[in-house]
Amino acid sequence: MSEQAEEEQQEQLDEQQQAFQSDNNQLDTQIPPEDPNVFMTQQKLEQNQVWKCFDFLFPGGKLAKLIKLNYSQPKTFPITEILTKLKLDDGLPVVNFIGCRHNFDNPNSNRGKFYAGIARACHNTDAVIIDNAITTGIEKFSLRRNCTLIGVAPEQAVSYPKLNPTKIEKNELSNGHTHIFLIGGEHVHYGTEALFKINLCKTIATGKISKTQGRPRCKIVNILFADSNDCFDEIREAIINKLPIIVVRGSLLCNQFIDQDKIQDAEFEDIMNDKDGFFFPLQKLDSEVIAQMVHYLLTYTPSQPKKEQPKKL
């Protein structure tokens, strides 16, 4: 055999060996999808990526905790772990705003003193206020009373404040919040955060001390403004969890419910006629009345059911 033929044969053998090694390497790097370790690794990675905490400084304002999260799997979401990191796990009363928006067309509306009454009641009861993270009007009263103000919003639906704004955008994160939860993911908009918002209220009200000492859960009070129609799911969640809802004047839907008029929105009418709902209509926006009502609903807890209370000797 000539030298040229031997070289060609050797080249063919080398090519076959390289192809064989390439196939083996490809097979070695492919883990079978049915391997349980693959799922566990992915699950652990997802758990580490479902939330992240940042320090957020409002321009000309105070420092807030900004938490970005993915709430696609509510059952496994580590909400207690987050509250422990934020030191909000001692069990606190909660006042939750439903469908509250600031009226930019009428900034001098009569809700100012009304918000002052809510902030006063929350200050006296150590209650946490939860809203939708954008301007509502409660911010300055919360700052004065040094209340914890938590905002919950879809990340795609809000904008960050600018350094030198000529005007405040309606969907802009508002200064005064101490904590902001932004929910990421596809198809997340205002209204879809209802489940997380109510679960956040329940977890804050429960706290870790309640579990260890057998203490009853702190109270949760919802205040319904219905300034927007994206709050219906949140009302349903509050009804399912048997949470009291104070209905205040201001929006067309709330006014129709309080005045017992024909409600124009069929979906809202169906929700408000739910026999399991705990609704407390408020006839006027009075700071003293709302302060007393919030304070009462946050603090009144009978030690025993009425039928089981022992008779006085």
N, C-alpha and C positions, 0 to 999 in steps of 0.2 A: 504494500500500500504506500502510495506516495505521501510526502510530507503535507501537501496541500489537502489531500483527502483526510489525513489524520486531524488537521486543524479544523476542517469543516465538521467532522464528527465530534470533536471536542467542544466546539461552539454549540452544536445541537444539544449535547449533554448538559452544558452549562445553562442553556436557556430552559431546558426541561426542569432542571434542579431549581432555578430561580422561580419558575412558575409554580412548582410544588410548594416551595417555601412561602410564596405570596398567598397561596390558597390556605395554607396552614395558619398563617398569621391572621388572615381575615376570619377564619373560624374561631381562633382563640379569642379575638376581641369581641365577638358577638355573644352576649349572655342570653340564654333562652328567656323569652318573655314570661314563661310560666314559673321561673325561678322566684320564690318568695322573697329572697333578699333584694331583688330589684324593686319590688313594691315598697319594702321597708325603707330602702334608701331614698326613693322618691318621696315617700311620705314624710320622712324626717327633713328632707330638703324643703318641702312645701311648708312644713310647720315653722321652719326658720325664716321663711320668706313671707308669711301671711301678715306680718305687721312689723313696723319699724318706727322708732321714736326719734324725734328731732327737737332741737331748741329753735323756736321761731320768735324773732323780735319784730314786733309791729313798728313801722316807721313813726318815730316820735312817741311810741307807746311802751308797753311793758312786755316782758318775756313770757311766752306761752309754750306749752308742750304741744307739739304737732305730731299726731300719730297717723301714719298712712297704713291702711290695712286692706286685706282682701277677705270679704265675708261670704265667699261662695260655699263654704261648708260650716254652717252655724253650729252644728252639733259638736264639732271638734275644735272650734275656735277658742283659743286660750284667753278669754276675756278677763278671767280672774288674775291670770299672770300679769296682764297689762296693768290692771288696777293696783296690784301689789307694787309694781315698779313705780307707779305714779303716786303711791301712798294715798290711795282712795279706797282702801279695803277695810276701813274701820266700821262700816255700816252707818250710813247717813241718810236722813230724809231727802226726798227728791221732789222738785217741782219741775214738771215737763211742759214746755210750750208746744202746742200742736197747731201747725199752720199759721205761725205768726210771721208777719212781714211789716217792715217799716213803710209808712205812707210818705213817699218822697214828694208826692204832689201836694200834701198838706202836712208839712213838718211840725206845725203848731197844733196838732190834734190834741185832744184832751186825755191821751193815754199816759202823759208824763207822770202826773201824780199817781195814776193807777199803778204804773210800774214801781214807783217809789214805795207804795204799800206792799207790793209783792217782795221787793228787796228787803224791806224792814222785817217782814214775817220770816223770810229765809235767814236773815241775820240772827234773829232771836231764837231760831230752832236749829241753827247750824245746817240748814238744808242746802243742797246743791241745786243749781238751776241748769236745765238743759234746753237748748234751743237749736236752731238750724244753722248756726255759725255765721250767718250774714246779719246785717243790721236789722234789729227789731225795735230798739229803743230802751231796752233794759240795761244796756252796757254801762252807761255813766252812773246809774243808781247802784249797779252791782259793784262798781269800783269804789264808790263812796262807802258802801257797807262792807267792803272787803269780802264779798261773797265769791264762792267758786262758781264760775260760769263756764259750762262745757258746750261746745258746738259740735253738731253731727251733721255731715253733709256729704253728698257724692262729690268726688274729686273733680269730675268733668263738668259739674254744674257751677263751680265757684271760680273766682279769680283772686289772685293775691294782690294786696294793697300796693300802690306805687309810692315811690319816695316823695314826689312832689305832685300830688294829684290836683287837678283843677276841679274835679267833682268826684263824689263817691259813687261807684257803680252799685247797682242793685244787688248783684251777685257777688260782691266783694267781701272777703273775710273781714269781720269788724273787730276793731281794737276793744279790749275789755275782757275778752275771753281768756281764761287761764289754761284751758285745754281745748284742743280741736281734733276731732276724729274725721279723717277723710277716707271715704270708702272708694276704692278703685275697682277696676274691672269693666268689662263690656256691658252695655245696656244698663248702666247704673245712672239713675237720674232721681230728682226729688220725688219722693213717694216710695221709692224702692228701699230707702234706708229705715223704714218703719220698724221692721223686725229687730234690727240691731239696736235701734234707739230704745225700744221698750225693754229689750234684754239688758241693755246697759243700765237702765233705770233700776231694774230688779236686782242686778248684781251689786250695784252701789248700795242699794238699800239693805241688801243681805249682809255683805261684808264677811270677813273671815272670823271676826269675833262672835258673830251670831252663831256660826256653825260650831265653834268650840265651847261656848258657854250656854248654848240652848236658848239664847235670847230671841224673841220674835223679830221678824223682819221690820225694819223701819218703814214708815208710811211713804207712799207715792201719790202725788196729786197732779193731775193733768189739767191744764188750762187751755180750752179750745178757743182759738181766734178765727180760724177758717178764712184767713185773708187770701188763701189760694186753694185751688181744688185738688192739690196733690197730697192732701192730708187724710184722705178717706181710709187708706190702709192702716194708718197709725191709730185712728179712732177704733177701727175693728180690733186691732191688737190690744188696745186698752180695755175694750169690752170683754174680750176673751180672757184677759187676766184679772177681770173684776176690779179695775182701778177706777176711782172716782174722777169725773170730768166736770170741771166748772166751765159753763158756757157763758161767754162775755159778749157784750154788745160791740158793734163796730162793722162787722161784715154783713152782707145781705143775707147769707144763709143763717148766721147766728141770730140776727134780728128776727127773721121769719120763725125760727124755732122758739125763741123767747116769747114773741107776741102770739104764738100759736096760730100763725097764718099758714096759708098754703105754701109749702116749700117747693120752689120752682125746680130744683134739682132732684130727680127721682132717686138717684143713688144715695144722695145725702139724706133724703127723707127716709129711705129704707133703713139706713144705719141708725139714725136718731130714734127710730121707732122700735129698736131692738129691746125686747123685754128684759134682757140681762144687763142693759146699760145703767150705770149710776151717774145720772146727769143732774147738775145743780145750776139752774139758770140764774144769772145775775142781771138784775133789772137795769142797773146803771153802773157807770165806771166811777166808783167811789173808792178812794185809797183806803179808808178805814174799814169799809165793808170787806174788800178783798183781803186785807191784812188779817182781819179776824177770821174769815172763812178759811184761808190757807193755814193759818196757825192752828185752828181747830182741827181740820182734817189731817194735819201732820202730827198732832200730839195726842188726840183722843184715841185710846186703845183700851177697851174694857179688859180687865184682867181675866175674867171668865165670862162665858156666855150667860145671858140673863137667866135662862132657865136652870143653870147649874150653880148660880151664886148662893152661898149658904144664907140661911135666914139669921137675922139678928136675934140674939138671946136677950 
